[in-house]
Amino acid sequence: MDVVANLVGGSWTAPSVDRHLPVVDPATGTPLAETPLSGAAEVDRAVQAAARAFPEWRRTPPGDRVQHLFKLKALLESNLDDLARTITRECGKTLAESTGELRRGIENVETACGIPLLMQGYTSEDIARGIDETMIRQPLGVVGIITPFNFPAMIPLWFLPYAIACGNTVLLKPSEKAPMTAVKLIRLLEETGLPPGVVNLVHGGREAVDALVDHPVVRAISFVGSSPVARHVYSRAAASGKRAQCQGGAKNPVIVLPDADMEMTGAIVTDSAFGCAGQRCLATSVAITVGEARGTFTEVMAAAARSRKVGNGLEAGVQMGPVISAESKARIEGLVQAGLKEGAAALVDGRGARVEGGEQGHFLRPTILADVPPGGALAGTEIFGPVLSLMHVKDIDEAIELVNRSSFGNQACLFTRSGASARKFRYEAQVGNLGINLGVAAPIATFPFSGWKGSFFGDLHGQGRDAIEFYIDKKVVIERWPPEWSRKF
């Protein structure tokens, strides 16, 4: 097996480290590569390379910087199929899901190409007689990006294009579970002629993360992962005087009112709950039925869960792939069992799944747990797998109260034909991303990917104008030039 290489200052090298982790195809159990668990020394080398590249890169005009992103967009398009297959092989999702992920990433590259406009400052003349004031935006310096396994292309592209377009230099630390996509992305970026050291890539685990967060030269950290790790990274970055945007976990609910179109609702919620095997921060994990919606919705969801085709994401017709690892599978099955002990009922039980040709894979089938106690441990735990919990309430007020009780605040969705109910939900729900008659409220690249409460730690989110503001410093210049100092020509 190949050891995936680090990129430091324009040179690809396999670091000399004692520990490696296997990268395994979750559909077959086949080893694909090895991830080196780089330590603080390797992180420091990469940060220093980024620091050396920064002065020249920040002096490069924004219009020149984004030419590399225009080229990257074209390269991503021409290599779309190869990248999608790599995503599927190392994290298990279907080819259609991998392609959709890349499309979302490309949107962010396109948006970052607008930096010559988006980075503009503003000026006021004569704030006092003969005195002018200007606000200009300047890059921070070296920034760190730490990304998870479940979207190995999209999430780096949430951050990296904006960071470099704003004039920063970057160290990317991708998930040690799915590093191959990141390597391919950075190799494509090299093909654009990006100067050495502007983007660096270091593989590793917690030691590498902590070294990056603690490094005195690094000015900012962008992170996506579980809420406990997001809190750890945010706290540690703040203690080191850095700005940080740390996206955490979720327990995303949908509310289904009796007037909802049940056929449409069932299809959408099925895709949201079981797409990417439930391994995404916007996956629906709780369905709250209101009043008479309970019976019909439950029947629709049970039928959809039982009929969903599970298998290798590279195969045609497969609707759901495996979870990332044997450890994840065991953890999810354990959480299902814990829910049953709390009083839930297994309406559809996907544990112990067997997939022909994938006997060594990490497969679960869609699982639906009915009558999950709202106050139980499972109701507040992010399962991060293809498990949908069902709860029932008498009215929309009680449903919104359940939504707001959660310690998470990433996404919530409502299915209804009532504009009044939709407005009430939009006004009162305490979450960052809201969907109405859709199941994945994923903002396009020109809007921030929001998140509240335990789902986000920081002030400025990824994507859109938030990304620009995160990766720049504002400098205010106040100046007076007395007329008598001017020479007459």
Secondary structure, DSSP 8 states (H G I E B T S, - for coil): --B--EEETTEEE----S-EEEEE-TTT--EEEEEE---HHHHHHHHHHHHHHHHHHHHS-HHHHHHHHHHHHHHHHHTHHHHHHHHHHHH---HHHHHHHHHHHHHHHHHHTTHHHHT--EEEEEEETTEEEEEEEEE-SEEEEE--SSSTTHHHHHHHHHHHHTT-EEEEE--TTS-HHHHHHHHHHHHTT--TTSEEE---SHHHHHHHHH-TTEEEEEEES-HHHHHHHHHHHHHTT-EEEEE----EEEEE-TTS-HHHHHHHHHHHHHGGGG-STT-EEEEEEETTHHHHHHHHHHHHHHH--BS-TTSTT--B---S-HHHHHHHHHHHHHHHHTT-EEEE--TT---TT-TTS-----EEEES--TTSTGGGS---SSEEEEEEESSHHHHHHHHHHSSEESEEEEE-S-HHHHHHHHHH---SEEEES-S-----TTS-B--EETTEESSS-BSHHHHHHHTEEEEEEEEE--GGGS---
